[in-house]
Amino acid sequence: MPIKILCIGDIIGKPGRQAVAEVLPDLITRENIDLVVANAENAAGGSGLTPPLLAKLLATGIDVCTMGDHTYRKREILPILQSSDRLIRPGNYPPDSIGRGWTVVQSRSGVAVAVLQVMGRLYMNPLDDPLRTIDRMLAEVPRDVKVRVVDFHAEASSEKIAMGWYLDGRVSINFGTHTHTPTADARVLPAGTAFVSDLGMTGPYDSVLGRLKDRVIKHMITGMPHFFEVATGDPRVCGILATVDEISGKALSIQRCDTKATEQAAAYDADDGKGNNKSQY
């Protein structure tokens, strides 16, 4: 029987966390979703992740969290990265980096699903080749695990699209994260991979990529550094829902998800940690 996998875009701070808590449990029940994968590298104050926040995200129904270029922003997450099979980071970090690049978990219907992550190199940190890295990790996944999901955390659309074609027929789902802007190219590629260049973000869309508009614009006008605080307006849960054949691992369908949540007044709380991780440019 085919399974349904929901992939959620970058969760931005408290507004994103609250949106997930409000929307996800009902969505799982209503759509009979078997597995949820979410990018959580921006969950703590807009940058990083902490152990308490990971626990709260998993409690909403998320099965696996992926990270990205902010993986190590919060040092308290390091022991969890080392021990948990429900939190992964890009596999093309240096070999001695803490954490793992892939994991295998059981869906709600009992199907084994591999979740893998690599990070792009165009306009990003100079990491190992993501193509060769994903080849290596796919070879490490047990052959009987047919359903395979890849988060490609990358900046350039061209690099994401190239990865989509590179993995077509070799993984069930290949989605992009990092740019916080949903793309309109969700489709099942010819060899059976559900692909989208970017899921978009789960957080406040009345913003500039999740940050207060006036702060970002002021920086652009003056060239001076400013704190880019998390916004609150128009929170949404964005991503894709894909149906995958559990026997072959081929995707059968993909559709965009964009669900509005209730707007909250505060952008931060105690869970965001000291200093709230206000990004400074």
Secondary structure, 3 states (H helix, E strand, C coil): CCEEEEEECCECHHHHHHHHHHHHHHHHHHHCCCEEEEECCCCCCCCCCCHHHHHHHHHCCCCEEECCCCCCCCHHHHHHHHHCCCEECCCCCCCCCCCCCEEEEECCCCCEEEEEEEECCCCCCCCCCHHHHHHHHHHHCCCCCCEEEEEEECCCHHHHHHHHHHHECCECEEEEECCCCCCCCCEECCCCCEEECCCCCEEECCCECCECHHHHHHHHHHCCCCEECECCCCEEEEEEEEEECCCCCCEEEEEEEEEECCCCCCCCCHHHCHHHHCEEC
